[in-house]
Amino acid sequence: MADGLVLRGTMRAHTDSVTAIATPIDNSDMIVTASRDKSIILWHLTKEERTYGVPRRRLTGHSHFVQDVVLSSDGQFALSGSWDGELRLWDLAAGKSARRFVGHTKDVMSVAFSVDNRQIVSASRDRTIKLWNTLGECKYTIQDGDAHSDWVSCVRFSPNTVHPTIVSASWDRTVKVWNLTNCKLRNTLAGHSGYVNTVAVSPDGSLCASGGKDGVILLWDLAEGKKLYSLDAGAIIHALCFSPNRYWLCAATEQSIKIWDLESKSIVEDLKVDLKTEADAATGGNANKKKVIYCTSLNWSADGSTLFSGYTDGVVRVWGIGRWSGYNPSASEKGPRVQMWSLRIDSSHSLPILQTLQSTEITMADGLALRGTMRAHTDSVTAIATPIDNSDMIVTASRDKSIILWHLTKEERTYGVPRRRLTGHSHFVQDVVLSSDGQFALSGSWDGELRLWDLAAGKSARRFVGHTKDVMSVAFSVDNRQIVSASRDRTIKLWNTLGECKYTIQDGDAHSDWVSCVRFSPNTVHPTIVSASWDRTVKVWNLTNCKLRNTLAGHSGYVNTVAVSPDGSLCASGGKDGVILLWDLAEGKKLYSLDAGAIIHALCFSPNRYWLCAATEQSIKIWDLESKSIVEDLKVDLKTEADAATGGNANKKKVIYCTSLNWSADGSTLFSGYTDGVLLIELTRKMFSRLFIVESFWSQDNDGGRPLINVRWPGYESFYDHFSITFIMLNLIILSIFFTIERVKGFIPKFCFSRPQTRSFNYLKTLFKQSNLTF
């Protein structure tokens, strides 16, 4: 099963090229577009097949082409830049210009809002970059010295709030990275052989992509300031954008829209419209008036399900994620390809045939492989915190009353070594989290206290006293300015970083039993706190006033844990009943459930895949939330581990299971903490499948017919028999041995019947199941 894009509809209202498309972060049914027709259109998305959206408002005021438009994070304002040299801030509700920004001496090519909407940046053909406040005052102009030596074509803020930067592209063939705090040059990224039209920053702010005249996309590491690799687009690149929920990069060229999977560096989509038909429609079939149509702007919806593309004919074409199952050999160059062997059951009494349909081997899915262990704790590992910059450190908490700061060596046997052991709590340490800059850790303990730890100094910097019972969970807000804690005293407390309790949620709408887990949503537009409790509910609180927003009820037992998705759109909860409930945080309603089959101790979302991980007393289960199927069921050899823990003494048998989970920031490594104090490290790897296609027939014998078979696969030649039971079992035994070898090699052998629901299919299905073969 793979993701694909299909044309869902068009949006027509502009009379010239669509230069920019802005989509809201709350995924509401609106977008904003800019055009060379000097207007900006606010669209309502109807999502109908022929007309995907209708204009709600046309904003006019610029006297020349509108080159760029962006939206504020709350979706209330749009910011535009025009060839008339001005920026304009638009009040979308009122449908009018709220402010003009005057200062550039030539065309404004690009504009952007900072993450907090407090700052605005603009780029111009006057070779300058200007930083503005929202009052229209220019606070700084980058010019001369380290500035670009030609037109500045594109400018973007990095979403990284720890090391805030501005990234700019120019016709001087370079990309430059500027420190936002002082507007000083941080890095010049050189490598293009022609002018650079566009630059895009990845959702996590770790890398950027640039493209232009030379038709080559360069990928850059923003932290290191170095080139990672290049992708050949084959034509001038007009726009680039990253997918918000897939590791995809999209490029608008004069030939097509190309989409790369950045893991495999392969093109997964090459989207083209029928330009001849469109051109004929645009010119009335007059060849002398032939209009060249190509894509000039791109943007994804916030949930990554829809790609909006703007063209030179003024049309916005809308592409939606489609699904297809099965394998198309003719499209093998597009990505996943399977080595498929056809096991054919022939209807004749002549030699049956087994033929290879396709002998290309491909990556089918991501899997996890155990890479190492980390041993230092002497009791259960209760929490694991990983840094957002993906550095070689993690922090763990344990029932041994300590917190350990680890250095990751990434060696096979010992994946990490303790760098510091932080002590001070007088009881179990139940939770630990890291600040976004990785400088501080925050812990909660059964001694009723929270502690803020200075990791560089290796000591407690502050104590937070106020809870009357065990502290079960703690969290930092996105900006690190606020702290939340949950306790067995049935309260939730909101603190500042000075250790002052600003608000206590208790009584009234509060939980009626222990509060087991609490998390901030990463959504900064509608900031919320999500809490789980032994009263069997999950509650969502408005951060601004600590008032209840929603109570999410549905569990039949206490709730141990809650996790919020990376985009803040949903949360997952689990506990005693062994069922995971998925909730829509905006709507406050249940989406669906997943059966884990045992008590759930921890949950976490993958940062770069649509995966949810659950730690249960049986194993670590990982679901793909698109297919709602388990993609991994990770188990350790509990007997061996128990023997190691007890010295083989059965009377001291120790039950070992996973109690804590967390992913590395790049989603490549899963850290899991166990009741024996050991951390296991799983790394994602690629799993391969060989698909055996069974074509089944039934012979027309006098006895009513029976299936006939011939078997051949690599290293095993076919032989023939009239499909007696002895012959069937012999073949199945050989197949079983072959498939065992396949699994050892890392392949997943599967059967696919080409003629299901036939007599021979049902006959073989029973036999295959008896032999534990997958189909």
N, C-alpha and C positions, 0 to 999 in steps of 0.2 A: 504494500500500500504506500503510495507516495503523494506528495503535494504537487498540484499543478495549478496553472492559472487559466481561466477561461474568460472570454469577454462577456461581461454581464449587462452592459448597456452604455449609452452615451448621454452627455449633457451638453446642450447646444444653446448658446446665448451670446457668446463673444463673437466679434466680427473680425478679429485678427488673432495672431499667435497668443496662446496661453503661456505666459512667462513664468508663473509660479502658482503653486497649490499649497494651501495650509490646512491641516486637519487638526481637530481638537483632541486633547489628551484624554478627555472623558468619553470618547467614542460616540458622542451624540450625533444625531442625524443632520449634521451641517458640515459644510466645508466652505472655504473662501478661496477664490481664484483671482489672479491678476492677469492683465492682458495688454498687448500693444494697442488695443482700441481705447486706451487711456482710462479704463474703468476697472473697478474691483466688484466682483459679484459674490454676494452671500447666498449660498444655495441651501435649499431644503432637500434632503435625500429621500426620495419616494421609494427607491430601490425597485422600481418597475423595470421590466425587461428592456423596453424600448427607450424610455426616458427615465434614467436612473435618478435624476434630480431636477428640480425646477428652481429658477431664480426667485429668491425672496426679497432681495434688495440689490440695487445697483448703486455703488458708491462712486460718485464723480467729484472732481475737484482738481486733479492733476492735469496739467496742460500738455503733457507729452506721455510717451509710453510708460506704463507702470511695469517696472522690471522685477520687483520682488514683493512678497507679502508674507507675513508671519502672524500667528495668533498668540495672545497672552495665554498663560497656563489655565486661567479661569474661563477662557473662551469669550470674555466680554469685550475685548478690544482687538483690533487688527492694526498692524503697523506696515506701512508701505513705503517703497522707495521708487523714485521716478526719474526719467531722463530730464525732467524739469529742474533737477538739482535739489529737490526737497524730499523730506520724509513727512509722512502724515500719520497721526494716531487717530483711529476711527472708533467711535462708540457704536458698536454693532446694534445695540438695542434701539438707539435713537436714529441710527442710519445716517450719521453725519460726522464730519471731521471735527475731532475734539482739540487737536493741536497740530501746528506746523513746526517742523524742525528745519531751520534755514542756516546754511553755513558752507555747504559744498559749492564749489565753483563750476563743477561739471556734473554730468549724469551720475545719479546714484544707482549703483548696480546691485547692491545687496544690503539687507538689513537683518537684525536678529535681536530677540529679547534674551536677557540673562535668565538663568533658572528661576530666580526669585522675582522676575519681572521689574526689578528696580533699575536696571541699567539697559541701555540700548546701544548697539554698535552699528555703524554704517560704513560701506566701502564705496569708493567713487572713481570715476575716470580721471579725477584731479590728482590721483596717486596717493590719496590720504585715507586713513581710517580714523573715524571720529567716535568717541565714547560720550554718550549723552545720559542725562537723567530723564525721568519721565515728564519733567516740566518743560522740556525742550531746550535745556541749557547744555551746551557742549562743555564737558569737563576736561577733555583731553583730545589732542589731535596728534596722531602718529604721522610724521612727515620728516623728510630729509634723513640724514644719518642712516640708521638701519632700515628705514622705510622702503617700501617697494619702489622700483625705478620705472614702473609702467602702470597702466590701468590696474586697479584692484577690482577683480571681477566677482569675488565671493568672500563672505566673512561669516563665521559661525562661533558661538560660544561653545565650549566643552561643557557637558553636563556634570563633569567631575567637580564637586564643590570643595574637595579637599585641596586640590591644586588648581584653582580656577584659571583658565586660559582662554585666549581668543585665537582662532585659527583663520588665516587669510590666504587667498589664492590670487595670483596676479598674472598679467600678460608678460611679466618679466621672467616667466618660466619657473617660478619658485612658489613654494608654500612656506608661510612663516607662522611661528607659534609665539604668542606674546603672553607675558604674565599679566593677568587682569589687575592685580593689586597696584602695579606701578607702570603698566603699559610698556615695559621694557622687553626687548627681544630675548626670547628663550632659545629658539632654534630656527635655522633656515634649512628647509628641506628641498634640496635640489636634485633633479634627476630627469625632468621632462625636457624633451627636445623642441617643444613648441609652447605657445601660450597656454595657460591653465584657465579653463572656464569655470570650474566648479570644485568645491571641496565639501565633503560630508564627514561628520564625526559620529563614531559608533555610539549606540545608546549608553554604554557604560563609560564612555570617554577615554577608553584605552588606546584607540587607534583612529586614524582618519584615512580617507581615500580621496585622491585627487585625479582629475582628468581634463583633457582639452584637445588641442589641435592634433597632437601626435597619435591619438586613438589608443593610448595606453593608460591604464589605471594603475597608479602606484599606491600601495598600502604602506602606511607609516605607523610606527610605534610612537605615540605622543610623549610618553614618559621618557623614553630613551632618545627620541629625536633621530631615529634611524629608519631606513627603508627595510621593509619586511620582504615584499615580493611584488611582482607586477602581473597584471592581467591584460591580455590583448583584446580590445573591443573592436578593432578593425576599421574604425571610422571616428570622425570627430565626436567627442563626448560633450553633450550639452547639460546633462544633469546626473547627479548620483544621489542615492539614498540607501541607507541600511534598513533592513527589516527590523521591526521592534521586537519580534519574538522568534526569529530564526536567524541562523548565522549566514544570512544572505546579503549580497550587495547588488543593487540594481543600477543599470546605466542606460541613459537615453542617448542613443546615437542616431545618425542620419539614416541608418539602415533598419534598426529595430530597437526594441528594449531587451537588453540582455541581463540575465540574472545568474549570478554565480553563487554556488555553495562554497563558502570560504574555508570550510574544513577540507573538502576534496579539491578545491580550486577548479572545479568543473562547472560548465554552464548547465544549469538545470532548466532554464527557460530561454527561448529566443522569440519574443512576441512581435508579431508583424500584423499590420492591418493591410487590407487590399488597397494599396495606394492608388492603383490605376482606376479602380471603381470610384474611390473617394475623389480623386482628381477630376474625373469626368463629371461627377455630381457637382463639384465646386465650380467648374468652368462651363458647364452646359455642354460638355463634349467638344469644346473648341480647343483644338490642339495648340493654337497660337497663344492661348491664355493658360497654358498648362501650369498648374500650381504644384510645387514640390511640397509634399506633406511628410513631416517627420515629428518625432516627439521632442519637446523642448523643456518639459518640466515633469516632475515625478513626486509623489508622496504616498506613504502608506497610511491606512487608518490606524488608530492607536492599538487595536487588537491584532494587527498584522493579517487580517483576513481579506483586505481589499486594497488594491493598488490603483491610485488615481494617476492618469497620465494626460498631460496637456499637449496639444499638437499645434502646428503652424496654421491649420485651417480654422482655429478657434474652437475646436471640439475637445471636450474632456472625455476620454474613453476610460471605462471602469472595468478593471479585471478582478475577478474573485477567485479565491482559493477553491479549486475543485478537488475531487478525490477520484482516483481510479485504482482498481485492483487488477491483479494479473500482470502479465509481462508482455510488452510489445517489442519483439526482436528488432523491428525496423527503427525503433527509437532508442536503441541501446547506447548511442553516444550521448544521450541526455542525462545519464547518471546511473542509477542502479541497474545492473545486469546480472542475470543468474546463469549459472551453469546448469542447464536443464538436460536431463536424460529421459528419454521416452521409453517406458516399459510397455510394450504393446502386446495385448492379448489378441491373437489372430483368430478369425472365425473359420478359417480353412484348415484342412489337414496337411497343408504344405508347411514348409518351414516358416514359423512365425518370425517377427522382426522386432528387434530393439534398436532404435536409432537415436543418435545424438541430435537434438533440435538446435542447440546453441552451445558452443563450447567456450563461452566467456564467463569468467568468474567474477562476482561482484560483492560489494559490501551491502548487506541487507539491513543490518540494524546495529545499534550501539549496544555493547555489553560491558560487564564489569569483571575485572580480574583482580584477585587478591595480590597486592604488591608488597605488603610488609606489615609489621606490628610496631607498637610503641609501648614500652613497659616502664612504669615508674610509680604509678598510683598503687595503693595497697587495698583499695576498696572500689566499689562501683564508680564508674565514670558517669557523672550526672549531666554534664553539659560540655559542648565543644563550640568554640568561637573561632571563626576564620576571618582574616583581614580582607577588605575589599580591594586592596591593591595586589592581591595574589602573591605577597611576599612569602619567603620561606620560614614562616612561623605560624603557630596556632596556640590557642590557650585552652586549657581544659580544667574542669572542676570535678571534685570527687567527694565521696562520703568519707574519705580519709582526712577531711577538714582542710585540705590544701588546694591551691590553684597552681598549675604548672604552665610556665611559658616554655614552649618547645621550639627548638631549631630543627627544621626539616632537612635531613641529610639525603633523603630519598634513596637510601640504600635498600637492597632487597630484604635483608633480615631485620635491620633496625632502621625504620623509615624516618625516625626522628629521635633526638636526644634532648633531655631536659636542660634548659638554659638557666631557669630560675624556678625555685619553688616558693610561692607566696603563702605565708601563714599569718594567722591573726584571728580567724574565725574560731569559735570554741565549740562548734558543732558542724554537722554535715554542710558542705557547700553545695547548694542545690542548683544554682544557675550561674552562668557567666556570659557576658557579652563584651564586644570590643567597640570602642569609639571608631568613627569612620576614618580617622587618621592613624589608627593603630597604636596610638601613644598611651591609651588608658584602657583598663579593663574594669568592668563593673560586676560585682558578685552579690548574690543573695544567699543567706544561710539560715539554717534551722536555729541559730542563736538569736534570730529576730532582727538582724542588722543587714544593711547593705554596706558594701565598701567599694570605694573608688581607688584603683591601684595605678600608680605611676610605673609603667613597665620598664622604662629606662633606669629608674632608680631602684626598682624592685621592692617598693614598699607601699604601704597603705597611705593614700593622700588625704582621704576623708572618710568618716563614718556617717551613715544615715540611720538615725535612731527614731523609732516611732511606732513600729509594728509591735503588737503584744504577743504574737506567736510566730511560728516558723515562716520565713520568707521563702516562697516557692518559685518565684520567677521575677526577672528584672529585664528592662530593655531601655536602650537609648532611642531618642527621637532621631529623625533623619538628619537634623542639623546639630545633634549632640547637646542641645541646650536644655532639653527636658529628659527626665528619667521617670519611668513608671515601675511600680513594684506590686506584686500580688502576694497575699499571705493566707495562712490558715486562720487568721483572725477575721476572715470574710471581707476584708477591705482591699481596695486598690488605692494606692497613694501616688500622687504626682509631685515630683520634686524638681527643684532647680539643681544645678551642679555644685552649689554651695552647701548642699545638704539640708536645705530648708524645704519642708513639706508645704506645697502651695495649695493642695486640695486632697481631701479624702473622700472616696466614694464608699458610702456605708448607709445602711438602713434604706428605706424607700425602695428604689429600683435596684438596689445593690443585690449581689448574690446572697443566697440564703445558706450557703455552705462554703467549705474551703475554696479559695480561688487558686487554682492549680497552675495557670499559665496566663501570661499577658504579653501582648505584642503591639507595637505601633504599626499602622499601615504606612507603606512608603508613599502613598498618594498625598502629595502636598497641597493639592487643590481642595480636597475634602478630608482634612486630617482626622484620623480616628484612632481609637484604642480598641483592641479586640481582646476579650478575656474569656477564659474557660474555667468551669467550676465543677465541683462535685455535686452541685445541685442539678446536674444533667443538662445545663444550658451553656450556650455561648452568647455573650453580650457585646454589642458594638456601641461605643461611646464617642460622642463628639469631643474632640480634643480641646476645642476653643472654650467650652463651658462645662465639660465633664458630665453632660446630660446624656441620658440613655437615648440611643437612636433606634436600636433594634434588639430584640431578644430572639435568638435562634434556638428553637426547641425541636428535638427529634431523637436524641439519644435515650436509650433505655437504661443506661448505667452512668456512673460518674464519668466526667470528661477529664482526661489527663493532660491533653496537649492541644494546642491550636497553632497553625502556621498560616501566614499570609503570603499570597503569591507575589513574585517580584514586581509586578505592575500594580499591585494593590487592588485588583478587581475582584478577587475571590479569596476565600480562606477554607482551610480544611481542619476538621476537628475529629478527635478519636479518643477512646478510653476503654472502659470496662467491657462494653458490649461488643468489642472487636469490629465495629463498623466505622468506616470513615465517611463523614458527611461533608459534601462540598457545598459551599454557600456563595451566593452572589452578594458581595458586600454593599454594593450600591442599592440593590433592590431589597436586600434583607430577606431573601428567600432561598430555600433549598434547591440545589440543582440536581444532584443525584447522590447515590451512595456506592461505596466500594467495600466489599467484604474482606476483611483481613484475617478472620478466622481465629483470632486470639487477642488478648488484651494489648492495646496499643500504648506504647510508652513515649514515643516521639514521632514527629512528622516534620518533613522539610521538602520544599519545592526545589527542583533543579533550577539554577540561575539561567541556563541557556537551552534547556529542553522542556517540552511540555510534560514533565515527569513529576510524580509525587512519590516520595519515599516514606515508608512506615517501619518503625522498629517495633516488632512484636516479640512475644516470648517464644515463638517458633523460629522466626527468621526475619530478615529485612526484605520487605516486599517493595517492588518499584512498579508503579503503574504508568503507562502512557495514557494521559488524560484525553487524548483525541479518540483513541480506539477503546478506552476504558479497559484495557487488557494488561495483565501482568507481563512486564518485559524482563524482569529479573526476580528471582527468589533466592536470596543469598543466605547460605547457612555455613556455620563453622562446625568443625568436628567436635561437638560438645563433649563426647565421651573422652576423647583424647585430652581436651582442655581441662575437663574435670579431674582426670587422673593427674594431670600436671599440677593442678591447683591443690589437690588433696594428698599427693604422694601415693596415689593408688589406693587409699583407704576408703572403702565404700561407706563406712560409718560417717565419714566427714564429707560425703558427696556434696558438691557445690553446684547449684543450678546456675548455669551461665546463659545469659541472653543479652540482647542489645538494649541499652537504656537511653542512648543519646546519638544524634546524627547531625552532620552538617556537611555541606559541599564547599569545595574551594570556590573562589570567586569566578574562575573561568569554567566551572562545571566539569572539569576533567577528573577530579578526585573526590571520593566520598569517604569521610572520616566517621567511624562508628565506635562508640564507647560501650564497654560491656561490664557486667556485674563483677567480673574478676579483676577489674582495674586495667584491663588491656584495651588498647585502641587498635582496631584493624583498619587498614587503608586499602580501598578499592579504587582502581583506575579504570576509566572508560576505555574500551577497546572496540574494535570492529568485529562483529560476528558475521560469518559467511553462511549462506545456505546453498545447498544443491537441491533443486526441485525435480523430483522424479514424476513425470507425467504418465499416468496409467491409462491407456486407451483400451477399454474393455469390450469384448464381444462374447457372443454365445453361439456355440456350434449348433448345427441342425442335425444332430444324430437321431437315430430311430428311438433312442431311449429318452427322448425329450430334450436333448441338448445338454451340453456341459461346457465350461470355459476351457480354452486352450491357452498355453503360455509358452513364451520363449524368453530367456533372460540373458542380457549382455550389459556389462558396464565396464569401465576402464579396468583392465587387468583380469577380467573374467569373461570368457567367451560363452556364447549361447549354446545350449543343447536342447533337444526336443523330446517331449513325451506327450501323451494324450492327457496330461493334466490330472493324473491320479493323485489321490490324497498324499501318497508317499512323495510323489514329485513336488507337490505344493509345499509340503513341510520342509523338504530338502532345500528348495529355493528360498524359503523364508528364513531358514537357519543361516544360509549363506548371506542373505541380505542383512540379517541381524549383525553378523560378524563384520560385514563390510561397513555398515552404518556405525558400529562401535568405533571402527578405525577412523571414519569420517569425523565423529564427534571429538576424538582425541586430537585430530588435526585442527579442530576449531570450527568445523562445519556443522550446520543443522540440517540433517536430511529430512525431507518432507515429501509426501505424495500428493499429487493433485490429479483427481480423476476427471478425464475429459468428457465422460458420459455418465454423470451421476443419475441416480434413481432408475437404473436399469437392473435387470436380473443379475447379470454378471457383476455389476458394481456392488450390490448388496452381498453377494456371495463372497467376493474378495474382501469387502470391508470387514466382515466378521473375522476372517482369517488374519488380516493385518492387525486388527485390534488384539487378537490372541497372541500375536508375536511382538506386541508393544512397539509397533511401527506407527509413526505419525503421518497423518494425511489430512 
